[in-house]
Amino acid sequence: MVSAETTPVTVDFLSRFTSSDQFEKVFREGMSLVEETANYLDGPGRQDARMLDRHGAVAYATESMRLTTRLMQLASWLLLQRAIGAGEMSQEEARKEKHRISLTDIGRGNPLSGSEQLPAGLLDIVERSLSLHQRVLKLDVMLNMQAKAEATEQSSPVNSQIDRLAAVLKVGRA
């Protein structure tokens, strides 16, 4: 009988994901959308807003606020994931910070009176931010599922008993 000491190997999805090309693409897209939005709202968006009537101006201001809030929450999430993946922040520190990020309250929102006047430039950025938001929500769900699975695996009474038996028998779990 061959007995080799082995330790359980858990694939750390978060660190693999945050160092992947897919994450880098989403990260760049998010950060570039933040910059593009700032440039639009400070430049062409100001001229566009001046051409709107009172209802359109209120809709523009409201949609701009929704957009910037959404992008800041998404950027915070992306930066948090990058910091965890780079080892700049522990999972425990991240859990403490994550409660400050709300991905659920930054969706489309209720229809606005005057929204038919919103400029195409703003609407384009809004739609792209909503698309990014949906992708980040899916990624967040996946990461949360992994974290819960790891916590369950670590706290499982069966795993605890197997670990104790392995220690007594001086064998590793595969």
C-alpha positions as CSV (number, residue, x, y, z in Angstrom):
1,M,0.0,0.0,0.0
2,V,1.4,3.3,-1.1
3,S,0.7,6.2,1.3
4,A,1.5,9.7,0.0
5,E,1.0,12.8,2.1
6,T,-1.4,15.0,0.1
7,T,-3.2,18.1,1.0
8,P,-6.5,19.2,-0.4
9,V,-6.1,21.4,-3.4
10,T,-8.7,24.2,-3.8
11,V,-8.7,26.1,-7.0
12,D,-8.8,29.8,-6.1
13,F,-11.2,31.0,-8.7
14,L,-10.8,34.7,-7.6
15,S,-7.0,34.9,-8.0
16,R,-7.1,32.9,-11.3
17,F,-9.9,35.1,-12.6
18,T,-8.4,38.4,-11.5
19,S,-5.2,37.5,-13.3
20,S,-7.0,36.4,-16.4
21,D,-7.4,38.2,-19.8
22,Q,-11.2,38.1,-19.3
23,F,-10.9,40.1,-16.0
24,E,-8.4,42.5,-17.5
25,K,-10.8,43.1,-20.4
26,V,-13.7,43.8,-18.1
27,F,-11.5,46.0,-15.9
28,R,-10.2,48.1,-18.8
29,E,-13.7,48.4,-20.2
30,G,-15.0,49.6,-16.8
31,M,-12.2,52.1,-16.3
32,S,-12.4,53.4,-19.8
33,L,-16.2,53.9,-19.5
34,V,-15.6,56.0,-16.4
35,E,-13.2,58.2,-18.3
36,E,-15.4,58.4,-21.4
37,T,-18.4,59.4,-19.2
38,A,-16.4,62.1,-17.4
39,N,-15.2,63.5,-20.8
40,Y,-18.7,63.4,-22.2
41,L,-20.5,65.0,-19.2
42,D,-17.8,67.7,-19.0
43,G,-17.8,68.4,-22.8
44,P,-20.4,67.5,-25.4
45,G,-22.9,66.5,-22.7
46,R,-23.0,70.1,-21.4
47,Q,-23.9,71.4,-24.8
48,D,-26.5,68.7,-25.3
49,A,-28.1,69.5,-21.9
50,R,-28.4,73.2,-22.7
51,M,-30.7,72.3,-25.6
52,L,-33.3,70.5,-23.5
53,D,-36.5,71.9,-22.0
54,R,-37.1,71.7,-18.3
55,H,-38.4,68.1,-18.3
56,G,-35.5,67.0,-20.5
57,A,-33.0,68.8,-18.3
58,V,-34.3,67.1,-15.2
59,A,-34.2,63.7,-17.0
60,Y,-30.7,64.5,-18.1
61,A,-29.5,65.4,-14.6
62,T,-31.2,62.3,-13.1
63,E,-29.8,59.9,-15.7
64,S,-26.4,61.5,-15.4
65,M,-26.5,60.9,-11.6
66,R,-27.6,57.3,-12.1
67,L,-24.9,56.7,-14.6
68,T,-22.1,58.2,-12.5
69,T,-23.3,56.3,-9.4
70,R,-23.4,53.1,-11.3
71,L,-20.0,53.5,-12.8
72,M,-18.4,54.4,-9.4
73,Q,-19.9,51.3,-7.8
74,L,-18.7,49.2,-10.7
75,A,-15.2,50.7,-10.6
76,S,-15.1,50.1,-6.8
77,W,-16.0,46.5,-7.3
78,L,-13.4,46.1,-10.1
79,L,-10.7,47.7,-8.0
80,L,-11.6,45.6,-5.0
81,Q,-11.3,42.4,-7.0
82,R,-8.0,43.5,-8.5
83,A,-6.6,44.3,-5.0
84,I,-7.6,40.9,-3.7
85,G,-6.1,39.2,-6.7
86,A,-2.9,41.1,-6.4
87,G,-2.6,40.2,-2.8
88,E,-2.9,43.8,-1.7
89,M,-6.0,43.0,0.4
90,S,-7.0,39.8,2.2
91,Q,-10.3,38.1,1.7
92,E,-11.3,39.2,5.3
93,E,-10.4,42.9,4.5
94,A,-12.4,42.6,1.3
95,R,-15.4,41.3,3.1
96,K,-15.3,44.4,5.4
97,E,-15.1,46.7,2.4
98,K,-17.5,44.9,0.2
99,H,-20.6,46.0,2.2
100,R,-19.9,49.6,0.9
101,I,-20.4,48.5,-2.7
102,S,-24.0,48.1,-3.8
103,L,-24.4,46.4,-7.2
104,T,-28.1,45.8,-6.8
105,D,-29.3,49.4,-6.5
106,I,-27.7,50.7,-9.6
107,G,-29.8,49.3,-12.4
108,R,-31.9,51.1,-15.0
109,G,-34.3,52.8,-12.6
110,N,-37.8,54.1,-13.2
111,P,-38.7,55.8,-16.5
112,L,-38.3,59.6,-16.4
113,S,-40.6,62.3,-17.8
114,G,-38.6,64.0,-20.5
115,S,-36.4,61.0,-21.2
116,E,-37.4,61.0,-24.8
117,Q,-35.2,64.1,-25.1
118,L,-32.0,62.5,-23.8
119,P,-29.1,62.9,-26.2
120,A,-27.9,59.8,-28.1
121,G,-24.4,60.2,-26.6
122,L,-25.7,59.9,-23.1
123,L,-28.1,57.0,-24.0
124,D,-25.2,55.1,-25.6
125,I,-23.0,55.4,-22.5
126,V,-26.0,54.4,-20.2
127,E,-26.7,51.3,-22.2
128,R,-23.0,50.2,-22.2
129,S,-22.8,50.8,-18.4
130,L,-25.9,48.7,-17.9
131,S,-24.4,45.9,-20.0
132,L,-21.2,46.1,-17.9
133,H,-23.3,46.1,-14.8
134,Q,-25.0,42.8,-15.8
135,R,-21.7,41.1,-16.5
136,V,-20.2,42.3,-13.1
137,L,-23.4,41.1,-11.3
138,K,-22.9,37.6,-12.8
139,L,-19.2,37.6,-11.8
140,D,-20.1,38.7,-8.3
141,V,-22.6,35.9,-8.0
142,M,-20.0,33.4,-9.1
143,L,-17.4,34.7,-6.7
144,N,-19.9,34.7,-3.8
145,M,-20.9,31.1,-4.6
146,Q,-17.3,30.0,-4.5
147,A,-16.7,31.8,-1.2
148,K,-19.8,30.1,0.3
149,A,-18.8,26.7,-1.0
150,E,-15.3,27.1,0.5
151,A,-16.7,28.2,3.8
152,T,-19.1,25.3,3.8
153,E,-16.3,22.9,2.9
154,Q,-14.1,24.2,5.7
155,S,-16.9,24.1,8.3
156,S,-18.3,20.7,7.3
157,P,-18.4,18.2,10.2
158,V,-17.7,15.4,7.8
159,N,-14.5,17.1,6.5
160,S,-13.5,17.8,10.1
161,Q,-13.9,14.1,11.0
162,I,-12.0,13.0,7.8
163,D,-9.2,15.4,8.7
164,R,-9.0,14.0,12.2
165,L,-9.0,10.4,10.9
166,A,-6.3,11.3,8.4
167,A,-4.2,12.9,11.1
168,V,-4.5,9.8,13.3
169,L,-3.7,7.5,10.5
170,K,-1.1,9.9,9.2
171,V,-2.5,10.0,5.6
172,G,-3.5,12.9,3.5
173,R,-6.9,13.5,2.0
174,A,-7.0,13.5,-1.8
